[in-house]
Amino acid sequence: MSYLGRKWPAPVARPMIPFYAAGLIVMYGVNSFAGALAQSDEYKNDPRNPASKSSDAH
């Protein structure tokens, strides 16, 4: 007896390839946007910014 039920010969990875690709594209875009915001004048001196130039130790 299998806990996962009966195995069906259904493809899983191949039909999902467009969704994986779209996810990677969206993740790249969000990362690029976050990097651009971190370098902008508005957030450049924010102490929560990991790319901040100040190296104050807590």
DOKE-130777 format. One record per residue (C-alpha): residue in three letters; x, y, z. Coordinates in steps of 0.25 Angstrom, whole numbers, plus 5000, padded with zeros to 4 digits. Example, Ala and Ser with C-alpha at 12.3 -4.5 7.8 and 13.67 -1.06 7.14 Angstrom:
BEGIN
ALA504949825031/SER505549965029/
This chain:
BEGIN
MET500050005000/SER500550144996/TYR500350265005/LEU500350354992/GLY499250274985/ARG499350214971/LYS500450264962/TRP499850324949/PRO500750344937/ALA500550494936/PRO501650594932/VAL501850694943/ALA503150774940/ARG503050794925/PRO501650864925/MET502150954937/ILE503351004929/PRO502751134925/PHE502251164939/TYR503751134944/ALA504251234934/ALA503251334937/GLY503551324952/LEU505051344949/ILE504751464940/VAL503951524951/MET504951494962/TYR506051564954/GLY505151684951/VAL504851704966/ASN506251684970/SER506751794960/PHE505651884965/ALA506051864979/GLY507451894976/ALA507152024968/LEU506252074980/ALA507452044989/GLN508352134981/SER507352244979/ASP507552374986/GLU506252354995/TYR506752225002/LYS508252245000/ASN508452295015/ASP507352205021/PRO508052125033/ARG507152005029/ASN507852005015/PRO508851885014/ALA509551965003/SER509752085012/LYS511052145012/SER511052175027/SER511752065035/ASP511252095049/ALA511351975058/HIS510151955068/
